């Protein structure tokens, strides 16, 4: 069984060493960083299953680390984040929760409490992931059944400047029997993208995509059939979402683009009118 990976960010050397020793003895793989900046550098190349981070550190404190993760690293959205600090008042804990932390441990550290908290948070992630997988299997089965009575494969275009990001979507759609075309977003600059014959068009949001949607609205070239789906960044504001909806976007799926949401759209397209 693969060991769960935990990133510990702590500027107190002795405590960091104790954290690493306790967690490794409990069977976890441990990554360490001595400050927030170093922690973010670690996250550029590593994807931990859980993050433990001190609140008060030189250069970059825990709240800024958490803010940067939530803003710049959406692939870590489901990774539990635990604050570790000497600040133990009720107000401090509430503030930590408001910042988006999943849990809060106080110094001096109770290592039994640490291990119990880590285990609980990891089990919670596993439970949610299992529920998603079960839901996904049900939808996939329904999609396949509908696919059997559909006259032809669904035609799908995926427009993106980052093919690796949309690769899981492409693979899943092709597995379901869809005809998938990958389109580089640079093609949007020439206004030559023909989406009129597609059943589904996935657009990964970017400035180029934004201007193309505006162009479609202004020139009246909105396709008469099919759906336009915007693969949006996390936490897109209601104002931006509303403005894009007016350009003809039918559906929004936020990063990390859950397959279950994609399959629901496919299912909708396969249903008889």
MIDOSE-1310 file (N, C-alpha, C; in nm, 2 decimals, decimal comma, always signed):
residues 273
xxxx	+0,08/-0,12/+0,00/+0,00/+0,00/+0,00/+0,09/+0,12/+0,00; +0,06/+0,22/-0,09/+0,13/+0,34/-0,09/+0,11/+0,43/+0,03; +0,22/+0,48/+0,08/+0,22/+0,56/+0,20/+0,15/+0,70/+0,17; +0,07/+0,75/+0,26/+0,02/+0,88/+0,25/+0,13/+0,98/+0,27
xxxx	+0,13/+1,09/+0,19/+0,24/+1,19/+0,20/+0,19/+1,31/+0,27; +0,27/+1,36/+0,37/+0,23/+1,47/+0,45/+0,34/+1,58/+0,44; +0,31/+1,70/+0,41/+0,40/+1,81/+0,41/+0,39/+1,89/+0,54; +0,50/+1,90/+0,61/+0,51/+1,98/+0,74/+0,59/+2,10/+0,71
xxxx	+0,53/+2,22/+0,74/+0,59/+2,35/+0,72/+0,60/+2,41/+0,86; +0,73/+2,42/+0,91/+0,75/+2,47/+1,05/+0,89/+2,53/+1,06; +0,90/+2,65/+1,12/+1,03/+2,71/+1,13/+1,11/+2,67/+1,25; +1,05/+2,61/+1,35/+1,12/+2,56/+1,47/+1,18/+2,42/+1,43
xxxx	+1,31/+2,42/+1,42/+1,39/+2,30/+1,37/+1,36/+2,18/+1,46; +1,36/+2,19/+1,59/+1,34/+2,07/+1,68/+1,20/+2,02/+1,66; +1,10/+2,11/+1,66/+0,96/+2,07/+1,64/+0,94/+2,00/+1,50; +1,00/+2,06/+1,40/+0,99/+2,00/+1,27/+1,05/+1,86/+1,27
xxxx	+1,16/+1,84/+1,33/+1,22/+1,71/+1,34/+1,13/+1,61/+1,42; +1,07/+1,66/+1,53/+0,98/+1,58/+1,61/+0,86/+1,54/+1,52; +0,80/+1,63/+1,45/+0,69/+1,61/+1,36/+0,72/+1,50/+1,26; +0,84/+1,51/+1,20/+0,88/+1,41/+1,10/+0,89/+1,28/+1,16
xxxx	+0,96/+1,27/+1,28/+0,98/+1,14/+1,34/+0,85/+1,07/+1,38; +0,76/+1,15/+1,44/+0,63/+1,09/+1,49/+0,55/+1,04/+1,37; +0,54/+1,12/+1,26/+0,46/+1,08/+1,15/+0,52/+0,97/+1,07; +0,65/+0,96/+1,06/+0,72/+0,85/+0,99/+0,70/+0,72/+1,07
xxxx	+0,71/+0,73/+1,20/+0,68/+0,61/+1,29/+0,54/+0,56/+1,27; +0,45/+0,65/+1,24/+0,31/+0,62/+1,22/+0,28/+0,56/+1,08; +0,38/+0,56/+1,00/+0,37/+0,50/+0,86/+0,35/+0,60/+0,75; +0,37/+0,73/+0,78/+0,35/+0,83/+0,67/+0,48/+0,87/+0,61
xxxx	+0,48/+0,91/+0,48/+0,59/+0,97/+0,41/+0,59/+1,12/+0,44; +0,70/+1,17/+0,49/+0,70/+1,31/+0,53/+0,79/+1,40/+0,45; +0,73/+1,51/+0,40/+0,81/+1,62/+0,34/+0,82/+1,73/+0,44; +0,93/+1,80/+0,44/+0,95/+1,91/+0,53/+0,99/+2,04/+0,46
xxxx	+0,95/+2,15/+0,53/+0,99/+2,29/+0,48/+1,00/+2,37/+0,60; +1,11/+2,46/+0,60/+1,13/+2,54/+0,72/+1,07/+2,68/+0,72; +1,00/+2,71/+0,61/+0,92/+2,84/+0,61/+0,82/+2,82/+0,50; +0,73/+2,93/+0,49/+0,62/+2,92/+0,39/+0,67/+2,92/+0,25
xxxx	+0,77/+3,00/+0,22/+0,82/+3,01/+0,08/+0,87/+2,87/+0,04; +0,95/+2,81/+0,13/+1,01/+2,68/+0,10/+0,89/+2,57/+0,08; +0,79/+2,59/+0,16/+0,67/+2,50/+0,15/+0,61/+2,51/+0,01; +0,59/+2,63/-0,04/+0,53/+2,65/-0,17/+0,62/+2,59/-0,28
xxxx	+0,75/+2,60/-0,26/+0,85/+2,55/-0,36/+0,83/+2,40/-0,36; +0,81/+2,34/-0,24/+0,79/+2,19/-0,24/+0,66/+2,15/-0,31; +0,56/+2,24/-0,30/+0,43/+2,20/-0,36/+0,44/+2,22/-0,51; +0,54/+2,29/-0,56/+0,55/+2,30/-0,71/+0,59/+2,17/-0,78
xxxx	+0,65/+2,08/-0,70/+0,69/+1,95/-0,75/+0,63/+1,83/-0,68; +0,57/+1,85/-0,57/+0,51/+1,74/-0,49/+0,36/+1,77/-0,46; +0,29/+1,66/-0,46/+0,14/+1,67/-0,42/+0,12/+1,58/-0,30; +0,11/+1,65/-0,18/+0,09/+1,57/-0,06/-0,06/+1,54/-0,04
xxxx	-0,08/+1,45/+0,05/-0,22/+1,41/+0,08/-0,27/+1,50/+0,20; -0,18/+1,57/+0,27/-0,22/+1,65/+0,38/-0,11/+1,75/+0,41; -0,15/+1,87/+0,45/-0,05/+1,97/+0,48/-0,06/+2,02/+0,63; +0,05/+2,02/+0,70/+0,05/+2,08/+0,84/+0,14/+2,20/+0,83
xxxx	+0,09/+2,32/+0,88/+0,16/+2,44/+0,86/+0,15/+2,53/+0,98; +0,27/+2,58/+1,03/+0,27/+2,67/+1,14/+0,21/+2,80/+1,09; +0,15/+2,88/+1,18/+0,09/+3,00/+1,15/+0,19/+3,12/+1,14; +0,27/+3,13/+1,25/+0,37/+3,24/+1,25/+0,51/+3,20/+1,21
xxxx	+0,55/+3,24/+1,10/+0,69/+3,21/+1,05/+0,75/+3,33/+0,98; +0,88/+3,34/+0,97/+0,94/+3,45/+0,90/+0,92/+3,43/+0,75; +0,93/+3,54/+0,68/+0,92/+3,54/+0,53/+0,78/+3,53/+0,48; +0,72/+3,42/+0,52/+0,58/+3,40/+0,48/+0,51/+3,31/+0,58
xxxx	+0,40/+3,37/+0,65/+0,33/+3,29/+0,75/+0,23/+3,20/+0,70; +0,17/+3,12/+0,78/+0,08/+3,02/+0,74/-0,05/+3,07/+0,67; -0,11/+3,18/+0,72/-0,22/+3,23/+0,64/-0,19/+3,27/+0,50; -0,08/+3,32/+0,47/-0,04/+3,36/+0,33/-0,02/+3,23/+0,25
xxxx	+0,04/+3,13/+0,32/+0,06/+3,00/+0,25/-0,07/+2,94/+0,20; -0,17/+2,94/+0,30/-0,30/+2,89/+0,27/-0,37/+2,97/+0,16; -0,36/+3,10/+0,16/-0,42/+3,18/+0,06/-0,36/+3,15/-0,08; -0,23/+3,14/-0,08/-0,16/+3,11/-0,21/-0,20/+2,97/-0,26
xxxx	-0,21/+2,88/-0,18/-0,25/+2,74/-0,22/-0,39/+2,75/-0,28; -0,49/+2,81/-0,21/-0,63/+2,81/-0,25/-0,64/+2,89/-0,38; -0,55/+2,99/-0,40/-0,56/+3,08/-0,52/-0,49/+3,02/-0,64; -0,37/+2,97/-0,62/-0,28/+2,94/-0,73/-0,27/+2,79/-0,75
xxxx	-0,31/+2,70/-0,66/-0,29/+2,56/-0,67/-0,42/+2,49/-0,65; -0,52/+2,51/-0,75/-0,65/+2,45/-0,74/-0,65/+2,30/-0,73; -0,54/+2,24/-0,78/-0,53/+2,09/-0,78/-0,52/+2,04/-0,64; -0,49/+2,13/-0,54/-0,48/+2,09/-0,40/-0,61/+2,12/-0,32
xxxx	-0,72/+2,15/-0,39/-0,84/+2,20/-0,32/-0,89/+2,10/-0,22; -0,87/+1,97/-0,25/-0,92/+1,87/-0,16/-0,82/+1,82/-0,06; -0,70/+1,87/-0,06/-0,60/+1,83/+0,03/-0,62/+1,90/+0,17; -0,64/+1,83/+0,28/-0,66/+1,89/+0,41/-0,55/+1,98/+0,45
xxxx	-0,58/+2,09/+0,51/-0,48/+2,19/+0,55/-0,50/+2,21/+0,70; -0,39/+2,18/+0,78/-0,40/+2,19/+0,93/-0,31/+2,30/+0,98; -0,36/+2,40/+1,05/-0,28/+2,50/+1,11/-0,22/+2,45/+1,24; -0,09/+2,48/+1,27/-0,02/+2,45/+1,39/+0,03/+2,58/+1,45
xxxx	-0,01/+2,61/+1,57/+0,03/+2,74/+1,63/+0,02/+2,74/+1,78; +0,09/+2,84/+1,84/+0,09/+2,86/+1,98/-0,03/+2,94/+2,02; -0,10/+3,01/+1,92/-0,22/+3,09/+1,94/-0,33/+2,99/+1,96; -0,39/+3,00/+2,08/-0,49/+2,90/+2,12/-0,63/+2,96/+2,16
xxxx	-0,65/+3,09/+2,15/-0,77/+3,15/+2,19/-0,89/+3,11/+2,09; -1,01/+3,12/+2,14/-1,12/+3,09/+2,06/-1,12/+3,17/+1,93; -1,09/+3,30/+1,95/-1,09/+3,39/+1,83/-0,99/+3,35/+1,73; -0,87/+3,31/+1,78/-0,77/+3,26/+1,68/-0,81/+3,14/+1,60
xxxx	-0,87/+3,05/+1,67/-0,92/+2,93/+1,60/-1,03/+2,96/+1,50; -1,12/+3,05/+1,54/-1,23/+3,09/+1,45/-1,17/+3,15/+1,32; -1,07/+3,24/+1,35/-1,00/+3,31/+1,23/-0,93/+3,21/+1,14; -0,87/+3,11/+1,20/-0,81/+3,01/+1,12/-0,91/+2,93/+1,03
xxxx	-1,02/+2,90/+1,09/-1,13/+2,83/+1,02/-1,18/+2,92/+0,90; -1,19/+3,05/+0,93/-1,24/+3,14/+0,83/-1,14/+3,15/+0,71; -1,01/+3,13/+0,74/-0,91/+3,14/+0,63/-0,92/+3,02/+0,54; -0,99/+2,92/+0,58/-1,01/+2,80/+0,50/-0,93/+2,68/+0,55
xxxx	-0,88/+2,69/+0,67/-0,81/+2,57/+0,73/-0,91/+2,46/+0,77; -0,87/+2,34/+0,75/-0,96/+2,22/+0,78/-0,95/+2,19/+0,93; -0,84/+2,22/+0,99/-0,83/+2,19/+1,14/-0,72/+2,28/+1,20; -0,71/+2,27/+1,33/-0,63/+2,36/+1,40/-0,57/+2,29/+1,52
xxxx	-0,43/+2,28/+1,53/-0,37/+2,21/+1,64/-0,28/+2,32/+1,71; -0,27/+2,31/+1,84/-0,20/+2,41/+1,92/-0,08/+2,36/+1,99; +0,02/+2,45/+2,01/+0,14/+2,42/+2,08/+0,12/+2,45/+2,23; +0,19/+2,37/+2,32/+0,28/+2,26/+2,29/+0,20/+2,14/+2,23
xxxx	+0,26/+2,08/+2,13/+0,18/+1,98/+2,05/+0,16/+1,85/+2,13; +0,04/+1,80/+2,13/+0,00/+1,67/+2,18/+0,01/+1,58/+2,06; +0,11/+1,49/+2,06/+0,13/+1,40/+1,94/+0,02/+1,30/+1,92; -0,04/+1,26/+2,03/-0,16/+1,17/+2,01/-0,27/+1,24/+1,94
xxxx	-0,29/+1,37/+1,98/-0,39/+1,45/+1,91/-0,36/+1,47/+1,77; -0,23/+1,49/+1,74/-0,18/+1,51/+1,60/-0,22/+1,39/+1,52; -0,18/+1,27/+1,56/-0,20/+1,15/+1,48/-0,35/+1,13/+1,46; -0,43/+1,15/+1,57/-0,57/+1,13/+1,56/-0,63/+1,23/+1,45
xxxx	-0,59/+1,35/+1,46/-0,64/+1,45/+1,36/-0,60/+1,42/+1,22; -0,48/+1,38/+1,20/-0,43/+1,35/+1,07/-0,51/+1,23/+1,01; -0,52/+1,12/+1,09/-0,60/+1,00/+1,05/-0,74/+1,04/+1,02; -0,81/+1,12/+1,10/-0,95/+1,16/+1,08/-0,96/+1,23/+0,95
xxxx	-0,87/+1,33/+0,92/-0,88/+1,41/+0,80/-0,86/+1,33/+0,67; -0,76/+1,24/+0,68/-0,73/+1,15/+0,56/-0,85/+1,05/+0,54; -0,91/+1,00/+0,64/-1,02/+0,91/+0,62/-1,14/+0,99/+0,57; -1,16/+1,11/+0,60/-1,27/+1,19/+0,55/-1,25/+1,21/+0,40
xxxx	-1,13/+1,24/+0,36/-1,10/+1,25/+0,21/-1,13/+1,12/+0,14; -1,09/+1,01/+0,20/-1,12/+0,88/+0,14/-1,27/+0,85/+0,13; -1,34/+0,89/+0,23/-1,49/+0,87/+0,23/-1,55/+0,95/+0,12; -1,51/+1,08/+0,11/-1,57/+1,16/+0,00/-1,53/+1,11/-0,14
xxxx	-1,41/+1,07/-0,15/-1,36/+1,02/-0,28/-1,44/+0,89/-0,32; -1,46/+0,81/-0,22/-1,54/+0,68/-0,25/-1,68/+0,72/-0,29; -1,74/+0,81/-0,23/-1,88/+0,85/-0,27/-1,88/+0,91/-0,41; -1,78/+0,98/-0,44/-1,77/+1,04/-0,58/-1,75/+0,93/-0,68
xxxx	-1,67/+0,83/-0,65/-1,64/+0,72/-0,74/-1,77/+0,64/-0,76; -1,85/+0,61/-0,66/-1,97/+0,54/-0,67/-2,07/+0,61/-0,75; -2,08/+0,74/-0,73/-2,17/+0,82/-0,81/-2,13/+0,82/-0,96; -2,00/+0,83/-0,98/-1,95/+0,83/-1,12/-1,98/+0,70/-1,19
xxxx	-1,97/+0,59/-1,12/-2,00/+0,46/-1,18/-2,15/+0,45/-1,22; -2,23/+0,51/-1,14/-2,38/+0,50/-1,17/-2,40/+0,59/-1,30; -2,34/+0,71/-1,30/-2,36/+0,79/-1,42/-2,30/+0,73/-1,54; -2,18/+0,67/-1,53/-2,12/+0,61/-1,64/-2,20/+0,50/-1,70
xxxx	-2,26/+0,42/-1,61/-2,35/+0,31/-1,66/-2,47/+0,37/-1,74; -2,53/+0,47/-1,68/-2,65/+0,54/-1,75/-2,61/+0,60/-1,88; -2,49/+0,66/-1,89/-2,44/+0,71/-2,01/-2,42/+0,60/-2,12; -2,37/+0,49/-2,08/-2,34/+0,38/-2,17/-2,48/+0,33/-2,22
xxxx	-2,57/+0,32/-2,14/-2,70/+0,26/-2,18/-2,77/+0,36/-2,28; -2,76/+0,49/-2,25/-2,82/+0,59/-2,34/-2,74/+0,59/-2,47; -2,62/+0,57/-2,46/-2,53/+0,57/-2,58/-2,57/+0,46/-2,68; -2,62/+0,35/-2,63/-2,66/+0,23/-2,71/-2,78/+0,26/-2,80
xxxx	-2,87/+0,36/-2,76/-2,98/+0,39/-2,84/-2,97/+0,52/-2,91; -2,85/+0,59/-2,90/-2,83/+0,71/-2,97/-2,78/+0,68/-3,11; -2,82/+0,76/-3,21/-2,80/+0,72/-3,35/-2,65/+0,74/-3,39; -2,58/+0,82/-3,32/-2,44/+0,85/-3,36/-2,36/+0,89/-3,24
xxxx	-2,23/+0,88/-3,24/-2,14/+0,93/-3,13/-2,16/+1,08/-3,11; -2,15/+1,12/-2,98/-2,15/+1,27/-2,96/-2,02/+1,33/-3,01; -2,04/+1,44/-3,07/-1,92/+1,52/-3,12/-1,88/+1,62/-3,02; -1,76/+1,62/-2,97/-1,72/+1,70/-2,87/-1,58/+1,77/-2,91
xxxx	-1,58/+1,90/-2,88/-1,45/+1,98/-2,90/-1,40/+2,02/-2,76; -1,27/+2,02/-2,74/-1,21/+2,07/-2,62/-1,11/+2,17/-2,66; -1,13/+2,30/-2,62/-1,05/+2,41/-2,66/-0,96/+2,45/-2,54; -0,83/+2,44/-2,55/-0,75/+2,46/-2,44/-0,61/+2,50/-2,48
xxxx	-0,54/+2,59/-2,40/-0,40/+2,61/-2,42/-0,32/+2,53/-2,33; -0,38/+2,44/-2,25/-0,31/+2,35/-2,16/-0,37/+2,21/-2,17; -0,32/+2,13/-2,27/-0,38/+2,00/-2,30/-0,37/+1,90/-2,18; -0,26/+1,92/-2,10/-0,25/+1,82/-1,99/-0,36/+1,84/-1,89
xxxx	-0,41/+1,96/-1,88/-0,52/+1,98/-1,78/-0,65/+1,91/-1,82; -0,67/+1,91/-1,95/-0,80/+1,85/-2,00/-0,78/+1,70/-2,04; -0,67/+1,65/-2,03/-0,64/+1,51/-2,07/-0,74/+1,41/-2,00; -0,76/+1,42/-1,87/-0,86/+1,33/-1,81/-1,00/+1,33/-1,87
xxxx	-1,04/+1,46/-1,90/-1,17/+1,47/-1,97/-1,17/+1,41/-2,10; -1,07/+1,43/-2,18/-1,06/+1,37/-2,31/-1,07/+1,22/-2,31; -0,99/+1,16/-2,22/-0,98/+1,01/-2,20/-1,12/+0,96/-2,16; -1,18/+1,02/-2,07/-1,31/+0,98/-2,02/-1,42/+0,98/-2,13
xxxx	-1,42/+1,09/-2,20/-1,52/+1,11/-2,31/-1,50/+1,00/-2,42; -1,37/+0,98/-2,46/-1,35/+0,88/-2,56/-1,38/+0,74/-2,51; -1,36/+0,71/-2,39/-1,40/+0,58/-2,33/-1,55/+0,56/-2,34; -1,62/+0,67/-2,34/-1,77/+0,66/-2,35/-1,82/+0,65/-2,49
xxxx	-1,72/+0,66/-2,59/-1,76/+0,65/-2,73/-1,78/+0,78/-2,80; -1,74/+0,89/-2,73/-1,76/+1,03/-2,80/-1,65/+1,05/-2,90; -1,68/+1,13/-3,00/-1,57/+1,17/-3,10/-1,52/+1,30/-3,04; -1,39/+1,30/-3,00/-1,33/+1,42/-2,94/-1,23/+1,48/-3,02
xxxx	-1,24/+1,61/-3,04/-1,14/+1,69/-3,11/-1,07/+1,79/-3,02; -0,94/+1,79/-3,01/-0,87/+1,88/-2,93/-0,83/+2,00/-3,02; -0,86/+2,12/-2,97/-0,84/+2,24/-3,04/-0,75/+2,34/-2,96; -0,63/+2,38/-3,01/-0,55/+2,47/-2,94/-0,62/+2,61/-2,94
xxxx	-0,61/+2,67/-2,82/-0,69/+2,80/-2,81/-0,64/+2,91/-2,90; -0,51/+2,89/-2,95/-0,46/+2,99/-3,05/-0,55/+3,00/-3,17; -0,62/+2,90/-3,20/-0,71/+2,90/-3,32/-0,82/+3,00/-3,30; -0,85/+3,03/-3,18/-0,96/+3,13/-3,15/-0,92/+3,27/-3,20
xxxx	-0,79/+3,30/-3,20/-0,75/+3,43/-3,25/-0,79/+3,46/-3,39; -0,79/+3,35/-3,47/-0,82/+3,37/-3,62/-0,97/+3,37/-3,64; -1,05/+3,35/-3,53/-1,20/+3,34/-3,54/-1,24/+3,23/-3,64; -1,16/+3,13/-3,66/-1,19/+3,03/-3,76/-1,25/+2,90/-3,70
xxxx	-1,27/+2,90/-3,57/-1,32/+2,78/-3,50/-1,47/+2,75/-3,54; -1,49/+2,64/-3,60/-1,63/+2,60/-3,63/-1,69/+2,51/-3,53; -1,78/+2,56/-3,45/-1,84/+2,49/-3,34/-1,99/+2,46/-3,36; -2,03/+2,49/-3,48/-2,18/+2,48/-3,51/-2,22/+2,33/-3,52
xxxx	-2,13/+2,24/-3,55/-2,17/+2,10/-3,57/-2,14/+2,02/-3,45; -2,09/+2,08/-3,34/-2,06/+2,00/-3,22/-2,17/+1,99/-3,12; -2,18/+1,88/-3,06/-2,28/+1,86/-2,95/-2,24/+1,93/-2,82; -2,11/+1,92/-2,79/-2,05/+1,99/-2,67/-1,92/+2,05/-2,71
xxxx	-1,90/+2,17/-2,66/-1,78/+2,24/-2,68/-1,73/+2,29/-2,54; -1,62/+2,23/-2,50/-1,55/+2,27/-2,37/-1,45/+2,37/-2,40; -1,46/+2,49/-2,33/-1,36/+2,60/-2,34/-1,29/+2,62/-2,21; -1,16/+2,60/-2,20/-1,09/+2,63/-2,08/-1,07/+2,78/-2,07
xxxx	-1,12/+2,84/-1,96/-1,12/+2,99/-1,95/-0,98/+3,05/-1,96; -0,97/+3,15/-2,04/-0,85/+3,23/-2,05/-0,89/+3,37/-2,12; -0,80/+3,46/-2,13/-0,83/+3,59/-2,19/-0,87/+3,56/-2,34; -0,80/+3,47/-2,41/-0,84/+3,45/-2,55/-0,98/+3,39/-2,56
xxxx	-1,02/+3,30/-2,47/-1,15/+3,25/-2,47/-1,25/+3,35/-2,44; -1,22/+3,44/-2,34/-1,31/+3,55/-2,31/-1,34/+3,64/-2,43; -1,24/+3,68/-2,50/-1,26/+3,77/-2,61/-1,33/+3,69/-2,73; -1,31/+3,56/-2,74/-1,37/+3,49/-2,84/-1,52/+3,48/-2,82
xxxx	-1,56/+3,46/-2,69/-1,70/+3,46/-2,65/-1,77/+3,59/-2,68; -1,70/+3,70/-2,65/-1,75/+3,83/-2,68/-1,77/+3,85/-2,83; -1,67/+3,80/-2,91/-1,68/+3,81/-3,06/-1,80/+3,73/-3,11; -1,83/+3,61/-3,05/-1,94/+3,53/-3,10/-2,07/+3,61/-3,07
xxxx	-2,08/+3,68/-2,96/-2,20/+3,75/-2,92/-2,22/+3,87/-3,02; -2,11/+3,94/-3,04/-2,12/+4,06/-3,12/-2,15/+4,03/-3,27; -2,10/+3,92/-3,31/-2,11/+3,89/-3,46/-2,23/+3,79/-3,48; -2,29/+3,75/-3,38/-2,41/+3,66/-3,40/-2,38/+3,52/-3,45
xxxx	-2,26/+3,47/-3,42/-2,23/+3,34/-3,47/-2,25/+3,22/-3,37; -2,33/+3,25/-3,27/-2,36/+3,15/-3,17/-2,42/+3,03/-3,23; -2,37/+2,91/-3,21/-2,42/+2,79/-3,27/-2,57/+2,76/-3,24; -2,64/+2,71/-3,33/-2,79/+2,69/-3,31/-2,81/+2,56/-3,23
xxxx	-2,71/+2,47/-3,23/-2,73/+2,34/-3,16/-2,61/+2,32/-3,07; -2,62/+2,23/-2,98/-2,51/+2,19/-2,89/-2,50/+2,29/-2,77; -2,41/+2,26/-2,68/-2,39/+2,34/-2,56/-2,24/+2,39/-2,56; -2,23/+2,51/-2,51/-2,10/+2,56/-2,48/-2,07/+2,55/-2,33
xxxx	-1,97/+2,48/-2,29/-1,94/+2,46/-2,15/-1,80/+2,53/-2,11; -1,81/+2,61/-2,02/-1,68/+2,68/-1,98/-1,62/+2,61/-1,86; -1,49/+2,56/-1,88/-1,42/+2,50/-1,77/-1,35/+2,62/-1,70; -1,41/+2,65/-1,59/-1,37/+2,78/-1,52/-1,27/+2,75/-1,41
xxxx	-1,19/+2,86/-1,37/-1,10/+2,85/-1,26/-1,18/+2,84/-1,13; -1,12/+2,79/-1,02/-1,20/+2,79/-0,90/-1,24/+2,92/-0,85; -1,35/+2,93/-0,78/-1,40/+3,05/-0,71/-1,42/+3,17/-0,81; -1,47/+3,14/-0,93/-1,51/+3,24/-1,02/-1,62/+3,32/-0,96
xxxx	-1,61/+3,45/-0,97/-1,72/+3,54/-0,90/-1,85/+3,53/-0,98; -1,96/+3,56/-0,91/-2,09/+3,56/-0,97/-2,10/+3,66/-1,08; -2,03/+3,77/-1,06/-2,04/+3,88/-1,16/-1,98/+3,83/-1,29; -1,86/+3,77/-1,29/-1,79/+3,72/-1,41/-1,87/+3,61/-1,47
xxxx	-1,92/+3,52/-1,39/-2,00/+3,41/-1,44/-2,13/+3,46/-1,51; -2,19/+3,56/-1,45/-2,31/+3,62/-1,51/-2,28/+3,68/-1,65; -2,17/+3,76/-1,65/-2,13/+3,82/-1,78/-2,10/+3,72/-1,89; -2,04/+3,61/-1,85/-2,00/+3,51/-1,95/-2,13/+3,43/-1,99
xxxx	-2,22/+3,42/-1,90/-2,35/+3,35/-1,94/-2,42/+3,43/-2,05; -2,41/+3,56/-2,04/-2,47/+3,65/-2,14/-2,41/+3,63/-2,28; -2,28/+3,58/-2,29/-2,21/+3,56/-2,42/-2,25/+3,43/-2,48; -2,33/+3,35/-2,41/-2,38/+3,22/-2,47/-2,33/+3,10/-2,40
xxxx	-2,25/+3,11/-2,29/-2,21/+2,99/-2,22/-2,33/+2,93/-2,15; -2,35/+2,80/-2,18/-2,46/+2,72/-2,12/-2,44/+2,66/-1,98; -2,31/+2,62/-1,96/-2,28/+2,55/-1,84/-2,14/+2,59/-1,79; -2,12/+2,58/-1,66/-1,99/+2,61/-1,60/-1,95/+2,49/-1,52
xxxx	-1,82/+2,45/-1,53/-1,76/+2,35/-1,45/-1,63/+2,40/-1,39; -1,62/+2,42/-1,26/-1,50/+2,47/-1,20/-1,40/+2,37/-1,18; -1,27/+2,41/-1,19/-1,16/+2,33/-1,16/-1,17/+2,27/-1,03; -1,14/+2,14/-1,00/-1,07/+2,05/-1,09/-1,15/+1,97/-1,19
xxxx	-1,26/+2,02/-1,24/-1,33/+1,95/-1,35/-1,37/+1,81/-1,32; -1,45/+1,79/-1,22/-1,49/+1,65/-1,18/-1,55/+1,58/-1,29; -1,50/+1,45/-1,31/-1,56/+1,37/-1,42/-1,71/+1,35/-1,40; -1,76/+1,35/-1,28/-1,91/+1,33/-1,26/-1,98/+1,44/-1,32
xxxx	-1,93/+1,57/-1,32/-2,00/+1,68/-1,37/-2,00/+1,67/-1,53; -1,89/+1,63/-1,58/-1,87/+1,61/-1,73/-1,97/+1,51/-1,78; -1,98/+1,39/-1,71/-2,06/+1,28/-1,75/-2,21/+1,32/-1,74; -2,25/+1,41/-1,65/-2,39/+1,45/-1,64/-2,42/+1,53/-1,76
xxxx	-2,33/+1,61/-1,81/-2,36/+1,69/-1,93/-2,37/+1,60/-2,05; -2,29/+1,49/-2,06/-2,30/+1,40/-2,17/-2,43/+1,33/-2,16; -2,47/+1,29/-2,04/-2,60/+1,22/-2,02/-2,71/+1,31/-2,07; -2,71/+1,44/-2,04/-2,81/+1,53/-2,08/-2,82/+1,54/-2,23
xxxx	-2,71/+1,53/-2,30/-2,71/+1,54/-2,45/-2,76/+1,41/-2,51; -2,75/+1,30/-2,44/-2,79/+1,17/-2,49/-2,94/+1,15/-2,47; -3,00/+1,22/-2,38/-3,14/+1,21/-2,35/-3,22/+1,25/-2,48; -3,33/+1,18/-2,51/-3,41/+1,22/-2,62/-3,48/+1,35/-2,59
x	-3,49/+1,43/-2,70/-3,55/+1,56/-2,68/-3,70/+1,55/-2,65
